Amino acid sequence: MNHCLKTFNFLIFLFVGSLTAYAQSSSNKGTVADLRFIEGEWIAKPNGKTVEGVWLTPRGENILGFMRMMKDDNAEMYEILAYEQTEKGLISLVKHFKPGLLGLEDKEKQDRYNFIESSTGKAIFEKEGEPLRILYEKRSPDQFVIARGNQQDGKWVYKDLFVFNRIK
């Protein structure tokens, strides 16, 4: 009887361990739920400019966002951001446009960022082909930040690009 109990406990241990490993490997891919905190209408005021951002409610396996960057009430750039769930994990696709919707990237190209990690109110993506990371971080219920990460002395160091406050 003691041998059966030990075998049963060992099997439970293996089962729980495999569930934990599966959860960790699937969570490392990220989901659109990891970015739900950016949903809404936001405004930032970096360096005398105004950046308005809107991120729609996640639907299915995607979130769509867009930003308008203004200086002195004149548009300088527009940005469309699509976050999509793929077989390999969550990705962020970004296209930039000058006024007149003139694309800055080639027609068939976009900046592509792969999901790296997340925690509550935080998600990190890395640009394909470049040692550049983008951090989305909720700092309060009505504020989140987009920060740019670069490696310095073997560590990722982030600098705020946009500090967004919720538009009410």
C-alpha positions as CSV (number, residue, x, y, z in Angstrom):
1,M,0.0,0.0,0.0
2,N,2.8,2.4,0.9
3,H,4.4,1.7,-2.6
4,C,1.1,2.6,-4.3
5,L,0.8,5.8,-2.4
6,K,4.4,6.8,-3.3
7,T,3.7,6.0,-7.0
8,F,0.5,8.0,-6.9
9,N,2.2,11.0,-5.3
10,F,5.0,10.8,-7.8
11,L,2.4,10.7,-10.7
12,I,0.6,13.8,-9.2
13,F,4.0,15.5,-8.9
14,L,4.7,14.8,-12.6
15,F,1.3,15.9,-13.7
16,V,1.4,19.2,-11.7
17,G,4.9,19.9,-13.0
18,S,3.9,19.3,-16.6
19,L,0.9,21.7,-16.2
20,T,3.2,24.3,-14.7
21,A,5.7,23.9,-17.5
22,Y,2.9,24.1,-20.1
23,A,1.4,27.2,-18.5
24,Q,4.8,28.9,-18.4
25,S,5.6,28.1,-22.0
26,S,2.2,29.2,-23.3
27,S,2.3,32.4,-21.2
28,N,5.7,33.2,-22.6
29,K,4.0,33.7,-25.9
30,G,1.8,36.5,-24.6
31,T,-1.9,37.2,-25.3
32,V,-3.9,40.3,-26.2
33,A,-5.1,40.2,-22.6
34,D,-1.6,41.2,-21.5
35,L,-2.2,44.6,-23.2
36,R,-5.8,45.2,-22.1
37,F,-4.6,48.0,-19.8
38,I,-3.8,50.3,-22.8
39,E,-7.4,50.2,-24.0
40,G,-9.0,53.6,-24.2
41,E,-8.2,57.2,-25.2
42,W,-5.0,58.8,-24.0
43,I,-2.9,61.9,-24.4
44,A,0.8,62.7,-23.9
45,K,2.7,66.0,-24.1
46,P,6.4,65.2,-24.8
47,N,8.8,68.0,-25.7
48,G,6.1,70.6,-26.5
49,K,4.2,68.2,-28.8
50,T,0.8,66.5,-28.3
51,V,0.4,62.8,-28.9
52,E,-3.1,61.4,-28.8
53,G,-3.5,57.6,-28.7
54,V,-6.5,55.4,-29.0
55,W,-6.5,51.7,-28.4
56,L,-9.6,49.8,-29.2
57,T,-11.1,47.0,-27.1
58,P,-9.5,43.7,-27.8
59,R,-11.6,41.6,-30.2
60,G,-10.7,38.0,-30.9
61,E,-7.0,37.7,-31.2
62,N,-6.1,41.4,-31.9
63,I,-6.0,44.9,-30.6
64,L,-5.8,48.0,-32.9
65,G,-4.4,51.3,-31.9
66,F,-3.5,54.6,-33.6
67,M,-1.7,57.7,-32.6
68,R,-1.7,61.3,-33.9
69,M,1.5,63.3,-33.2
70,M,1.0,67.1,-33.4
71,K,3.0,70.2,-33.0
72,D,1.3,73.6,-32.9
73,D,-2.0,72.0,-34.0
74,N,-0.3,70.5,-37.1
75,A,0.0,66.8,-37.7
76,E,3.6,65.6,-37.9
77,M,3.0,61.9,-38.0
78,Y,0.4,59.2,-37.7
79,E,1.0,55.7,-36.4
80,I,-1.1,52.6,-36.7
81,L,-0.4,49.7,-34.2
82,A,-1.8,46.2,-34.6
83,Y,-1.2,43.6,-31.9
84,E,-2.0,40.1,-33.2
85,Q,-1.9,36.7,-31.8
86,T,0.1,34.3,-34.0
87,E,1.1,30.7,-33.7
88,K,4.5,31.9,-32.4
89,G,3.0,34.3,-30.0
90,L,1.8,37.9,-29.6
91,I,3.4,40.4,-32.1
92,S,3.1,44.2,-32.5
93,L,3.0,45.6,-36.0
94,V,3.6,49.3,-36.5
95,K,3.3,51.6,-39.6
96,H,4.1,55.3,-39.7
97,F,2.6,57.9,-42.0
98,K,3.4,61.5,-42.7
99,P,0.5,63.9,-43.3
100,G,-1.4,63.0,-46.4
101,L,-1.1,59.3,-45.3
102,L,2.2,59.0,-47.0
103,G,3.8,55.8,-45.7
104,L,7.2,56.0,-44.2
105,E,7.8,52.2,-44.5
106,D,7.6,50.4,-47.8
107,K,4.1,49.3,-48.8
108,E,4.6,45.7,-47.8
109,K,6.8,46.4,-44.8
110,Q,6.1,47.4,-41.2
111,D,8.1,47.5,-38.0
112,R,7.6,44.1,-36.3
113,Y,8.0,43.5,-32.5
114,N,7.9,40.1,-30.9
115,F,6.5,39.6,-27.4
116,I,9.2,39.0,-24.7
117,E,7.4,39.0,-21.4
118,S,4.6,40.5,-19.3
119,S,3.3,40.9,-15.8
120,T,0.3,42.7,-14.4
121,G,0.2,46.1,-16.1
122,K,3.4,45.6,-18.1
123,A,4.4,44.1,-21.5
124,I,7.7,44.1,-23.3
125,F,8.3,43.6,-27.1
126,E,11.5,43.4,-29.0
127,K,12.0,44.7,-32.6
128,E,12.9,42.1,-35.1
129,G,16.5,42.4,-36.3
130,E,17.4,45.2,-33.8
131,P,18.4,45.2,-30.1
132,L,15.5,47.5,-29.3
133,R,12.7,46.9,-26.8
134,I,9.4,48.6,-26.2
135,L,7.9,48.6,-22.8
136,Y,4.2,49.3,-22.1
137,E,3.7,49.9,-18.4
138,K,0.7,50.9,-16.4
139,R,1.7,53.4,-13.7
140,S,-1.8,54.2,-12.3
141,P,-5.4,53.5,-13.4
142,D,-5.2,56.7,-15.5
143,Q,-1.6,56.6,-16.7
144,F,0.6,54.3,-18.8
145,V,3.9,54.7,-20.5
146,I,5.5,53.6,-23.7
147,A,9.3,53.4,-23.1
148,R,12.2,52.6,-25.4
149,G,14.7,50.0,-24.1
150,N,18.4,49.7,-25.2
151,Q,21.1,47.5,-23.8
152,Q,23.7,49.2,-21.6
153,D,26.4,47.2,-19.8
154,G,24.5,44.0,-20.5
155,K,21.2,45.2,-19.0
156,W,18.1,46.7,-20.6
157,V,17.6,50.4,-19.7
158,Y,14.3,52.0,-20.5
159,K,13.6,55.7,-21.2
160,D,10.0,57.0,-21.4
161,L,8.9,58.0,-24.9
162,F,5.3,58.8,-24.1
163,V,3.7,59.2,-20.7
164,F,0.0,58.9,-21.5
165,N,-2.8,60.1,-19.3
166,R,-6.4,58.9,-19.8
167,I,-8.7,61.4,-21.5
168,K,-11.9,61.5,-19.5
